[in-house]
Amino acid sequence: MQVIKAIVLLLVGFVLIVKCSDIFVDAISSIASYCKMSKMMIALTIGAFGTCAPELAISFSSISSGNGDIALANVIGSCVINITLVIGMACCISPIKVKNESIKKELPILLLVTTMFSLSSVLHKVEDSSIFVLGRLDGLLYVFLFCTFMFYILSVIKAKKGVFEFFKPKYSLPKSLIYTVVCGVLIVVASDLIVDNAVELSSMLNISTKIITMTIVVIGTSLPEMTMTVIAAKKGEFDIALGNIIGTNIFNIGIVLGLPLLIYGNISSNHFSLIDMFFVLLSAVLLYVFSKNDRVLSRKEGAIFIIVFVIYYSYLFIV
């Protein structure tokens, strides 16, 4: 009976998150029109930060309770999945056109943040090959990088004031604001519903904690990004599709991991290796290279992203 209940609630969560993400995409597009901001700027901020709420809550809870594995799995897994699986799926459904501004600014910022995260992690791993340790200084670095990103966002908004290409909003401004808030909350609720019941279901089936964390928890909390990005790509909202992932990954490193580290101090784990960090960095490098190549993320490149995802998760199951 408990198994059936968990399955039903899991399905309810999936239906809720897909429908809310669809409305959420249209709502933030409308807000972009009324505020005379580009869709990319809205996706990099409201869209990205809203879909990161589940990861942030889990990160604070896990680090405060001394469970660094869950916090690291959230960030490492999310950074890999958001690009390889989410962007990969979106590209296979509809090739994503990348603006020149994104290639020159947003994607290099993502690459810089990801590189600094990978390097700081590798340095700690080299010092002790059996334990993965991050401390307050690392948290300070990640938060600083995030603040730099936000400074860039604000400077772009200020510089583009009055320079705007009109696009017809689907909803009125009051409705857009209400839908954004309500759907954002429901996306978080749906994600929690999915994760909680998936973990419970896996526990009943005697699946290991490591596999649960790196699969159900990480993939479950990435569902908002996944549904929002895929739906945005299908609708031809390429700025939202790409901007959501760029903003989400930067937010994951800078705030989801950086802020709890800064507040609570050191976290340690012996379940992550240099290979994990390699795939985090590889994902960001591939996204930048593929985007810069011809300013289009094609179906072929989407397939490559998915292959990288399969290789990484095959490695997780093997070890």
Sequence and secondary structure as in RCSB ss.txt:
>XXXX:A:sequence
MQVIKAIVLLLVGFVLIVKCSDIFVDAISSIASYCKMSKMMIALTIGAFGTCAPELAISFSSISSGNGDIALANV
IGSCVINITLVIGMACCISPIKVKNESIKKELPILLLVTTMFSLSSVLHKVEDSSIFVLGRLDGLLYVFLFCTFM
FYILSVIKAKKGVFEFFKPKYSLPKSLIYTVVCGVLIVVASDLIVDNAVELSSMLNISTKIITMTIVVIGTSLPE
MTMTVIAAKKGEFDIALGNIIGTNIFNIGIVLGLPLLIYGNISSNHFSLIDMFFVLLSAVLLYVFSKNDRVLSRK
EGAIFIIVFVIYYSYLFIV
>XXXX:A:secstr
 HHHHHHHHHHHHHHHHHHHHHHHHHHHHHHHHHTT  HHHHIIIIIHHHHTHHHHHHHHHHHHTT HHHHHHHH
HHHHHHIIIIIIHHHHHHS EE  HHIIIIIHHHHHHHHHHHHHHHHHHHHH TT EEE HHHHHHHHHHHHHHH
HHHHHHHHHTTT       SS HHHHHHHHHHHHHHHHHHHHHHHHHHHHHHHHTT  HHHIIIIIIHHHHTHHH
HHHHHHHHHTT HHHHHHHHHHHHHHIIIIIIHHHHHHH  EEESS  HHHHHHHHHHHHHHHHHHHHHSEE HH
HHHHHHHHHHHHHHHHHH 
